[in-house]
Amino acid sequence: MNHPRAISVPAASARQPFRIQRRRFLQTASAGLALSALGAYGADLVQRPPKRVGLIGAGWYGKSDLWRLIQVAPAEVVSICDPDKQLLAGAIEIASQRQPSKQAPRGYGDYREMLRTRDLDIVLIGSPDHWHALQAIAAIEAGADVYLQKPISVDVIEGEAILAAARKHQRVVQVGTQRKSTPHLIDAKRQVVDAGLLGTVGHVEMCCYYHMRANGNPPLEPVPDFLDYEMWTGPAPLRPYDGLPHLRWWRTFLEYGNGIMGDMCVHMLDTARWMLGLGWPKRIASSGGILVQKDGKSNISDTQTATFEYDRFNAVWQHRTWGLPTDPDYPWALFLHGDKGVLKASTMRADFIPYDKQAKPIHFDCLYEREQYPEDLTENRIELNAAPATRRHMLDFLAAIDQRSRPVADIEQGHISTASCILANLAMQTGRTLTYDPAQREVVGDPAATALLRRAYRQPWQHPEPDRV
């Protein structure tokens, strides 16, 4: 519930880094396309040739990112890749309906074949985490600018390699940490953090208490004909097949990702760093494990605390995939504690609560765009609260491509946030506090932990190296 004295502040779309203002236009007689103008770039966007786009990973969020891009800019979906033929066919069908040309994209089961054509301006990557590095680097080397879902990698050296490739080939890489493009969080940063209402920030808390850890015991079964399981697995260990890995089953295994820490903390840590202007943590410590949900196949932690140490304060993360959230209004959230007040922030809302009883709290509402984008209401599994942020994130990405500049969620920032979460898992694994040196690409004074910065790849896949991309 809102504080009784709160001021409700709508998160207006005009209050964006590039002053996004929406207008609508008809791109063709048969297709309406929503355009959010982005300064001078947006003013003449409709006159520009459509960007040629490819999608790798036709699951839930890969498609969601693609549909958001189509909503805000002229785009021709040229190709879609997925090792699941059913997912691939479904994505091709929807794309042919949604894009103005009504042309069906080409379909591929192997991203290397898709990129070999070298005819793509943009590649969106929505595959599972264990594929991000190889696919992002390949897309960069094929001359495309890349929209890469978070977390960017499953190990630290992968992230260093993506960053090195992006800089070497001068490609724009936007990471899907779209909190930086979330209207109510932009407003909260400007009106509370930047305005100094928090005073001196002395502590940061981040949390996730969603019951999102899949933990079943499905039996082994034959791989279905429509899934190329070898290709889906790629460089990761080949687990015995026990059902389709889609829809969070893969996320419950460390073979493919970094658990709740890599999936959810990366968003909130990235948001805290953005709001407070933070870089790499000085030291990272973590503890936890599988403390409650011991049945089932899952090998990711169900309970974990991590401390990211900065000069002036600690940023502390906690997740539990059981029990109740500490604050029911903020089950996945960020809390910035200053000596003048606290800012609570989530994807759904934000609240500034001053300690001075004479001062007024400020409430920030999440922006929805149901009327402007009625197609959102019929899209399967869409996150209506996140769609406006992703649309703005896409526009920021396009502006950076046009200007050959760094986007708001540049690959370097995505790497810092991702690697910090990976290091938290390594700190929990080793039982030691870790200090990472990005210049030397090593854990300071800890050769054993340094060896863990690079995961072993399944043959014949080769781990990317920053100095050789």
SENU-89757 format. One line per 2 residues: their letters; for each residue x, y, z of C-alpha. Coordinates in steps of 0.001 Angstrom, whole numbers. Example, Ala and Ser with C-alpha at 12.3 -4.5 7.8 and 13.67 -1.06 7.14 Angstrom:
2
AS	12300/-4500/7800; 13670/-1060/7140
END
This chain:
469
MN	0/0/0; 1088/3586/-579
HP	2212/5650/2350; -752/7813/3496
RA	1234/11000/2930; 2882/9908/-286
IS	2967/11979/-3427; 2146/9844/-6457
VP	4434/10646/-9360; 3503/9089/-12720
AA	6580/7879/-14553; 6168/9959/-17685
SA	7789/8692/-20842; 9171/12160/-21545
RQ	11537/11868/-18577; 14079/9613/-20250
PF	17813/10011/-20976; 17082/10987/-24574
RI	13680/12617/-24014; 11620/9832/-25499
QR	8228/11001/-26731; 5843/8642/-28508
RR	4070/9219/-31745; 2483/6740/-34084
FL	2833/6406/-37788; 1898/3980/-40525
QT	4953/2441/-42096; 2926/757/-44823
AS	-721/663/-45775; -1082/-2715/-44112
AG	995/-2317/-40975; 905/166/-38112
LA	4142/660/-36211; 4611/2470/-32909
LS	7575/4819/-32807; 9025/6544/-29780
AL	10968/9504/-31097; 14494/9709/-29734
GA	15698/13237/-30298; 17019/13957/-33774
YG	17492/10237/-34310; 13798/9492/-33808
AD	12680/12381/-35972; 13893/10771/-39177
LV	13866/7112/-38148; 10887/6296/-40329
QR	12749/7486/-43437; 15709/5190/-42786
PP	16081/1709/-44237; 14903/-985/-41830
KR	17592/-2651/-39771; 18186/-6259/-40799
VG	17726/-8306/-37636; 18520/-11839/-36551
LI	17448/-13584/-33352; 19397/-16368/-31634
GA	17245/-18135/-29076; 13525/-18234/-29871
GW	12315/-18941/-26368; 10313/-16681/-24093
YG	12579/-13672/-23671; 14282/-13873/-27029
KS	10927/-13440/-28733; 9873/-10787/-26222
DL	12932/-8679/-27042; 12325/-9093/-30767
WR	8677/-8012/-30541; 9665/-4921/-28522
LI	12187/-3938/-31194; 9616/-4350/-33958
QV	7219/-2131/-32006; 9524/876/-31930
AP	11595/875/-35108; 11569/-199/-38743
AE	13101/-3661/-38739; 13245/-6592/-41110
VV	13535/-9890/-39256; 15813/-11739/-41643
SI	16647/-14866/-39664; 15836/-16737/-36460
CD	17888/-19534/-34919; 16974/-22164/-32333
PD	17858/-25861/-31938; 14220/-26568/-31013
KQ	12328/-26826/-34300; 8968/-26202/-32626
LL	10111/-22990/-30955; 11744/-21938/-34197
AG	8613/-22535/-36284; 6445/-20647/-33800
AI	8770/-17642/-33770; 8967/-17547/-37570
EI	5183/-17612/-37837; 4692/-14746/-35369
AS	7488/-12699/-36935; 5948/-13047/-40382
QR	2683/-11716/-38956; 4199/-8858/-36964
QP	6783/-7389/-39275; 5439/-4944/-41836
SK	6740/-6875/-44859; 4937/-10056/-43726
QA	7989/-11911/-45025; 8856/-15112/-43153
PR	12407/-15054/-41727; 14882/-17770/-42581
GY	15174/-20489/-39935; 18367/-22067/-38614
GD	19285/-24663/-36030; 22939/-23582/-35850
YR	23807/-19943/-35170; 27079/-20294/-37087
EM	25171/-20948/-40295; 22930/-17965/-39624
LR	25883/-15621/-39086; 27824/-16958/-42068
TR	25612/-14925/-44399; 26944/-11682/-42828
DL	23759/-9866/-43825; 22581/-8729/-40366
DI	22783/-5247/-38867; 21581/-6390/-35456
VL	21634/-9717/-33641; 19489/-10285/-30570
IG	20709/-13062/-28267; 18146/-14670/-25974
SP	19658/-18143/-25632; 20498/-19784/-22273
DH	23423/-18249/-20409; 25982/-20913/-21317
WH	25738/-19859/-24980; 25988/-16090/-24573
AL	29742/-15660/-24964; 30305/-17758/-28086
QA	27232/-16392/-29835; 27882/-12759/-28929
IA	31494/-12911/-30085; 30507/-14656/-33322
AI	27851/-12007/-34027; 30334/-9217/-33323
EA	32882/-10808/-35648; 30166/-11120/-38307
GA	29800/-7333/-38270; 26570/-7033/-36276
DV	25690/-4849/-33339; 24361/-6993/-30517
YL	21550/-6893/-27974; 22676/-9464/-25398
QK	20488/-10776/-22630; 21840/-10792/-19106
PI	23837/-12274/-17545; 26353/-11858/-20329
SV	28368/-14975/-19442; 28691/-18011/-17200
DV	32292/-17335/-16259; 34390/-14206/-15805
IE	36839/-14777/-18660; 33952/-15214/-21111
GE	32813/-11726/-20147; 36292/-10319/-20623
AI	36373/-11907/-24086; 33029/-10402/-25149
LA	34162/-6976/-23972; 37468/-7323/-25830
AA	35692/-8400/-29031; 33217/-5514/-28871
RK	36001/-2968/-28468; 38267/-4542/-31100
HQ	35545/-4646/-33756; 33910/-1391/-32597
RV	30467/-2883/-32260; 27656/-1616/-30054
VQ	26578/-4168/-27446; 23558/-3378/-25301
VG	22940/-5707/-22352; 19384/-6556/-21340
TQ	19670/-4914/-17919; 16723/-2692/-18773
RK	16244/-1257/-15296; 18356/1641/-16597
ST	15524/2279/-19065; 12662/1717/-16610
PH	10673/4992/-16402; 9804/4967/-12698
LI	13361/4008/-11719; 14808/6785/-13875
DA	12459/9191/-12101; 13447/7825/-8693
KR	17144/8200/-9480; 16720/11794/-10614
QV	14269/12981/-8002; 15701/11162/-4998
VD	19277/9950/-5491; 20603/12702/-7761
AG	18668/15345/-5819; 20434/14344/-2604
LL	17295/13419/-692; 18966/10286/702
GT	21828/12244/2211; 24902/10085/2726
VG	24268/6536/1540; 25721/4114/4075
HV	24213/770/3154; 22587/-979/190
EM	20334/-4022/412; 19203/-6164/-2509
CC	16980/-9219/-2412; 14891/-11782/-4221
YY	12410/-14001/-2412; 10587/-15456/-5412
HM	9915/-19197/-5307; 11540/-19589/-8710
RA	13919/-22504/-8160; 12691/-25491/-10169
NG	13443/-28582/-8085; 11743/-31628/-9541
NP	12853/-35195/-10200; 11676/-35923/-13751
PL	12703/-39290/-15182; 15113/-39687/-18072
EP	13473/-39940/-21481; 14414/-40024/-25160
VP	15306/-36718/-26775; 12403/-35650/-29021
DF	12971/-35469/-32764; 12354/-31720/-32870
LD	15193/-30850/-30440; 18882/-30953/-31314
YE	20005/-31583/-27737; 23689/-31703/-28655
MW	23426/-28232/-30161; 21297/-26938/-27300
TG	23958/-28104/-24830; 26919/-26831/-26848
PA	29925/-26037/-24606; 28154/-27035/-21378
PL	28312/-30519/-19805; 25882/-32921/-21479
RP	23317/-33797/-18813; 21171/-36915/-19274
YD	18001/-35717/-20973; 15054/-35481/-18568
GL	12618/-33290/-20474; 12618/-29996/-22328
PH	15059/-27624/-20628; 12954/-24578/-21472
LR	10844/-22560/-19029; 13308/-22345/-16131
WW	14382/-26014/-15941; 17815/-25162/-17318
RT	18163/-22297/-14846; 18110/-24696/-11921
FL	21486/-26193/-12922; 24929/-24618/-12550
EY	25954/-26367/-15769; 24108/-23642/-17682
GN	24159/-20562/-15472; 24820/-19128/-12032
GI	21527/-19717/-10259; 19433/-16992/-8651
MG	22591/-14948/-8104; 23350/-14806/-11824
DM	19727/-14462/-12882; 18277/-11955/-10414
CV	21058/-10293/-8427; 22655/-9088/-11654
HM	19654/-6809/-12257; 19603/-5261/-8793
LD	23370/-4921/-8467; 23480/-3288/-11882
TA	20709/-892/-10818; 22503/15/-7600
RW	25737/643/-9475; 23926/2810/-12013
ML	22048/4836/-9408; 25119/5405/-7211
GL	27856/5556/-9850; 29712/2437/-8703
GW	32294/356/-10525; 33922/-2930/-9510
PK	33468/-3968/-5873; 36684/-3954/-3832
RI	35964/-7335/-2258; 33201/-9938/-2522
AS	32154/-12480/91; 29261/-14932/61
SG	27758/-17804/2006; 24775/-20106/1626
GI	23838/-23228/-262; 21006/-25730/-501
LV	19743/-25367/3047; 16023/-26139/2812
QK	14971/-27527/-584; 17201/-30606/-507
DG	14959/-32868/-2587; 15113/-32769/-6362
KS	17826/-32444/-8979; 18535/-28728/-8687
NI	22116/-27841/-7767; 21751/-24066/-7369
SD	21499/-22470/-3937; 18114/-21960/-2337
TQ	19563/-19558/242; 22458/-17165/-263
TA	23892/-13928/1070; 26585/-11954/-735
TF	28431/-8813/309; 29868/-6495/-2345
EY	32251/-4144/-563; 32715/-572/-1755
DR	34700/2283/-237; 31809/3940/1576
FN	29404/1080/2195; 28533/-2534/1542
AV	25905/-3703/-917; 24368/-6881/492
WQ	22323/-9374/-1518; 20084/-12081/-114
HR	17871/-14611/-1808; 15623/-17350/-535
TW	13515/-19527/-2800; 11324/-20475/159
GL	9511/-18606/2932; 8129/-15082/2818
PT	9714/-11799/1702; 10893/-9415/4395
DP	8860/-6608/2791; 5766/-8001/1020
DY	5631/-4971/-1298; 9231/-5525/-2389
PW	9943/-9245/-2874; 12600/-8571/-5573
AL	14069/-5211/-4843; 16763/-2723/-4016
FL	16970/-572/-863; 19286/2440/-728
HG	19760/3551/2884; 20928/7108/3470
DK	21138/9182/6633; 18144/11241/5443
GV	15914/8456/4165; 15578/5206/2267
LK	14676/4518/-1347; 12876/1248/-1996
AS	12880/250/-5659; 11614/-2657/-7726
TM	10432/-3349/-11247; 6886/-2623/-10071
RA	7222/551/-7988; 9494/2766/-5916
DF	9096/4642/-2642; 11222/7285/-973
IP	10659/7362/2788; 12331/10317/4545
YD	13408/10053/8161; 12283/13617/8850
KQ	8622/13357/9736; 8049/16826/8284
AK	9292/15768/4864; 6982/14145/2329
PI	7415/10609/1028; 7386/10143/-2730
HF	5767/7209/-4484; 6652/6258/-8057
DC	4223/4197/-10129; 5218/1647/-12709
LY	4367/2768/-16241; 2156/487/-18317
ER	1376/1070/-21977; -1671/-1100/-22566
EQ	-3511/1527/-24594; -552/2487/-26760
YP	382/-1134/-27451; -2793/-3221/-27318
ED	-962/-6162/-28880; 836/-6542/-25547
LT	-2384/-7774/-23995; -2539/-10878/-26165
EN	1147/-11785/-26123; 1923/-15051/-24369
RI	3793/-14647/-21043; 4581/-10972/-21603
EL	5805/-8967/-18605; 3593/-5917/-18990
NA	5571/-3965/-16422; 8856/-4615/-18255
AP	7679/-4004/-21825; 7893/-181/-21658
AT	11436/-421/-20282; 12525/-2834/-22998
RR	11074/-600/-25712; 13107/2329/-24376
HM	16141/87/-24033; 15825/-816/-27703
LD	15585/2836/-28696; 18687/3652/-26684
FL	20442/749/-28433; 19406/2058/-31854
AA	20568/5578/-31005; 23962/4230/-29948
ID	24213/2302/-33227; 23386/5419/-35206
QR	25857/7567/-33265; 28468/4795/-32824
SR	28448/5536/-29100; 28090/3570/-25892
PV	24524/2576/-24966; 23122/3010/-21474
AD	23749/-677/-20667; 27078/-991/-22443
IE	28826/-4355/-22451; 31481/-3154/-19991
QG	28849/-2339/-17370; 27053/-5607/-18065
HI	30344/-7429/-17594; 31054/-5771/-14237
ST	27607/-6667/-12902; 27691/-10198/-14294
AS	31240/-10974/-13183; 30563/-9623/-9689
CI	27682/-12079/-9299; 29802/-14949/-10648
LA	32537/-14005/-8180; 29970/-14110/-5370
NL	29213/-17714/-6296; 32935/-18475/-6372
AM	33344/-16842/-2969; 30617/-19116/-1613
QT	32220/-22130/-3299; 35704/-21442/-1936
GR	34660/-20019/1418; 36972/-17045/857
TL	36582/-13320/284; 37698/-12510/-3272
TY	39223/-9433/-4894; 39157/-9392/-8682
DP	41696/-7432/-10698; 40172/-6804/-14161
AQ	43464/-5456/-15530; 45294/-8688/-14738
RE	42146/-10854/-15024; 42926/-12657/-11792
VV	41737/-13016/-8216; 44375/-11183/-6233
GD	46579/-13525/-4213; 44402/-16557/-4900
PA	45611/-18789/-7765; 43026/-21463/-6946
AT	40152/-18980/-7301; 41759/-17519/-10432
AL	41611/-20976/-12003; 37830/-20929/-11449
LR	37387/-17789/-13562; 37341/-19982/-16688
RA	34997/-22972/-16972; 35969/-26089/-18868
YR	34214/-26387/-22243; 32866/-29609/-23694
QP	34700/-30617/-26836; 34901/-29589/-29612
WQ	33892/-26126/-28387; 36773/-23800/-27517
HP	36643/-21278/-24698; 37069/-17697/-25973
EP	40169/-15841/-24801; 40225/-12028/-24434
DR	43632/-11720/-26068; 42663/-13781/-29108
V	39215/-12526/-30135
END
